[in-house]
Structure formats: C-alpha cells, structure tokens
Amino acid sequence: MPSSIKTLYEFDVSIVREVDEVTTRQEGDKTVTETAKVKKPVKHYFAFQKPSRVQRELAEEERAIWWTRYVEKGIMPEAQLLKTYNNYGGVLSDEEKVSYQTMQSSLLVAMDDLRATQVNERENRAKITELADKIVDLRNRIIDFRQARDVFFDTTAESKAKGKLIEYLVLHFSWHRDDETKDWQPFFPGNTTDEKNVSRDLLEENNDELFLLARDRLLFVATIYATAQGNLNKGDIEAFEATLGPQTIVTPEPPEVKAV
C-alpha cells in the first residue's frame, strides 16, 4: 500500500484527548520544565482516495460479481422490472424523461463550451467561472434525479450490487492520519476485502469514537462517487455537500450494506 496517494476528498474530525502539555518557567537562573495532563481537541485527518483506472476496473468487477450473485438468488434485474412497468406506462412520466434528457444534453454542451473557453483562459476567466458553476449545478441535479429514481429500484439486483460497490469503495479508499505531516495509512487495515471487513466490524463493535465520527462522511463520498460513476471532482462533492446543509450529513444506508 502506498503511503502517498492522490486524494479526491479530504476532511478532518476532532476528538477530545488527554495529552501532555509542557510548560517552562524561569526560577532565578534555572529553567523549570513541567508536564501536565490536559484535555484538548485533537484533529484526525481523513481522505477518500482518487481511484486509478485499474482500481476503478476492480471496483466495477466487484459490482458485476455481486450483481450476478443476486440474480442467481432470484432477485429481479432492473431490465426485467422496467419491462414489467413499461406495460403500464413506464417508471418515468414523459415530462420527467424530457427533463432528464435536457439536463444531460445541457451538461455535455456546457463541458464542450468550457473546454473551448479555456483555450484563452486569461481573456475568459469570468466565462470559465460561469460555465464551471453551471456544470457543477447540472451534475448535482442529475445526481439528485438518479438518486430519486434509484428508490424505485431498491429491490433490484443492480441496487443491491451498487450497495456492495459502495461498501467496497469505503473499505478500500478510506485513508487516515493523526498528523498532517505524516503519511496516509489505510483506515481499515487489511490486504483483502474480507480482512478490511474484519477491521471495520471490530471498530463498529467497539464503538470506536473516530470511526463513529468519520463513517457518515466516508459513506457519503463513496455514495456520491458510485452514483456519479466516478465522473466528479472535489468541487462537485463540496457543492453537493453544501446543498445538504453545513452540519451533519445524513446518508441513507444502501441496501444490505453495513453502516460504514
């Protein structure tokens, strides 16, 4: 495991810890040093790694493996559910279909415009900012639309496989360090998914304070990453997070996925 990683998203949490506080004072010609135990908030740093191409492929293989398993168990695939409901007019109304197609088309146009505008970056800074904001807004609206639509498919093999993908992403791409100067370390130790699951279960069973503080944010980022199919950056995540409010992120737990 490399200690130096490319991060997609970073955040920190604070835990009150008893630490040694060293003070010095002068007593005549002598310098007196004293150490006392004090309680102070201590920051811990977390990162969600930006997966490489190979890592993205492995994650998609994980999703495909679980999809096959669920289908073999008799859980209905999305295509079969859609075929059933299409006989009754379909899942989406005509207006919703047009709205979604318009958002997707607008996003592609905005991305093309941004690439063209960036050629003369100095002359078009205001336009670049406007287009970047528009792209973030469209991506967030598309993610919102997909998430609302996904509720309908909660019982399908695709939805359950996506839940397993999110679990995989959290386990394999969550990193931690207790000092900004230190190297990143895997938050869930282990070389395999099974070993990382054991690490996660131990933290959960012991009500580990650090785990409890970080799990919702890690799950949030993994969910957004999986929903956007990896096509996002730090700015996108922060913009979407801002729409949920500045306090606590509340993320519904995906089907058959333990809270991470």
N, C-alpha and C positions, 0 to 999 in steps of 0.2 A: 504494500500500500504506500503510495507516495505521500510525503508529508506536505508537499507543495501542490496545491490544487487550484484549478480555475473555479471560481465561485459564481453562482447565478444569483444568490441572495444571501445576505448576512444580517444577523440581529444579535442582540445581547440581552441577558436577563441578570437580575441581581438577587443574591441570596445573602441574608444576614449571617455572618460567620464570626466566631471568636478568633481574633488574630492577635499577634504580638505587636504592640506599639512601643517603639523605642524612643525615649526622650533623653536629652542630655542637659545638664546644667553645670554652671561653674560654682565651685565651692573653694574660694581662695585661688590657689594656683592649680587646683585639681579639676578635671572634667569628670563629672559623675554621670554614668550612663545607667538608666533604669529601663527595665522591660516590664510592661504590664499587659494583662489580657483585657482586650476591649472588644465590643461587638460593633462590627461595621458591615455595611453592604459591600459585597464582593461581586464584581462583574464576571460573568462567564460568557464566552462568545460562541456563536453557532453559525454554521454556514450550510447552505444547500449547494452541493457541487454541480457545476455545469457538466452534464454528461458528454462524453466524446461520442463520435459516430459509432464506434464499436460498442460502447456502453449503451447507447440508445437501441442498437440492434438486439443486444442481450435482453434489455428490458422488454422489447416488443416480443421477443421469443417467449419470455415469461408469461406475457399476456396471452399469447397464442396457445401455450401449453394448458393454461387454466381454462381457456375457452373450450378446448377440445374435451377436457375432463368434465366440465359442466354439461356439455352436450351429451356426452356418453352417459351421464347420470339422468338424462331425460329432461334437462332444463331447456326451455324453448329458446332458440336463437332469435335475434332481433328480426331477421328477414322473415321468419315464419310468423312472428307476431304482427309485423307490418302487413303481410299478405292477408292475414285474418281481418285486420281492421280496415284494410283498403276496400274490402267488400261492403263496408259500412260508411264509406266516405273518406277514410283515411284518418291519420292521427292529427294532422295539422289542417287548419282551415285554409282556404285559398289566400286569404289576406295574410296569414302567418307565413305561408310559403313565399309569397311575393316579398314580404318584409325581410325574410332571412336571405333570399337571393340578392335583394338590393344591398343589404349590408355587406355581403361577401364581395359583390361587384365593386362597391364603393371602396372597400379595403384594398382590393387589387389596384384600382385606379390611383388611390392615394399613395400607395407604395411605389408605383411607377413614377408618379409626379415627384415624390421625394427624391428618388434616385436621379431624376433628370435635373432637379433643382440643386442638388448637392454638387453638381459639376462646377457651378460658380458660387461656392459657399459664401465668400465674403460679400457678394452683392445680394445674396438672397437669404440672409440669416433670419429675417422676420418670417419669410415664407416657409423656410425649413422648420422653424418652431411651430408655425400654424399647422403644417402637414403632420409633423410628429405628434402633436396633440390630437389631431383628428384620427390618426392611426391607432393611438392608444385607446381613444374613445370607442372606435369601431370594434377593436379587438375585445374590449371589455363587454360591449353589448352582445357580440357573438358568443362569448363565453357564458354570459347570463342566459342567452337563448338556449344554448346547448344544455346547460345545467337544468333549466326548467323543463326542457324536453326529456332529459335523462330520467326524470322522476317517473315518467310513464313506462320506462323500460327497466325499472329497478329489479324486476324478477327475471330478466333475460340472462343468457349466458354471457353476452357482451358486458352487461353492467357488473356482473359478479367478477368477471375476468378483469375489468377495469379496477375494481376494488383491490384485487390481488396485485395489480400493477402498482397502485398507489402504495400499498404496503411494501412492495419490493423497493420502490424509489426511496421511501423514508429510511428503510433499513440500510440501503447501500450508499446513499448520497448525503447522509446527515453527518456533519463533522463538528468537532468541538475543541475548544482550548480555553484554559483558565487564565491566560495572559496573552495580550495582543502580540507580544514578542516571540511567543512560542509557535511551533509548527502545529498545523491542524492534525487532529487524530480522529479516527472513526468514533462516532458517538456510541455505536453499537458494535463492540468488538466481535471478531469472527471472520473467517475466510469464506464461509458459505452462508446461504440464506438461512439454513437450519441453525447454524451457530449464532447468527445475529438474532434470530428469533428467541433463542435461549437467553441472550443478553438482554433483550427487550423485556421478556417475561420476568426476569429477575428484578429489573428496575421497577416494573409495574407492581409486582407482588410486595416489594419493599417500600412502596410509596416514596420512591426516591424524589426528593424535592426538585432537583434540577430537571429530571425527566418530566415531572408534572408541569413545570413552568414552560418547558420548551416543546412539548409534544404537539399542542394545538397549532403552533406556528409552523412546525415542520410538516404536519399533515396538510395544513392549508397550502403551503407552497407546492407540495407534491401533487395535491389535487388539481391545482391550477395548471401545473406543468402537464399533467396527464390529460386534462380537458382540452388544453390548447395544443396538444400533440407535440409538445416541445418547442413550438414556434412562439417564443416570447423571450423577453429580457428582463433585467432588474426593474427598469422603469415601468414595464407593463404590470409586474407583480405589485409594485408600490402603488400604482394608480388604482388597481383593483382593490387592494387592501384599504385604500383611503375611502372607497365607497362604502365599506363596511363599518366605518367609524374608527376613531382613534384609540379606543380602549381594547376590549377583549375580542379576539377573533373567535367566532363560534362556527365551527365547521361540522356539518352533519357527517356522521361516520359512514363510510361506504359500506355496502352490503357485505357481510361476513368478513369484515376486517377489524381486527382488534385495534382499540384506540392507541395511536402512537404519537 
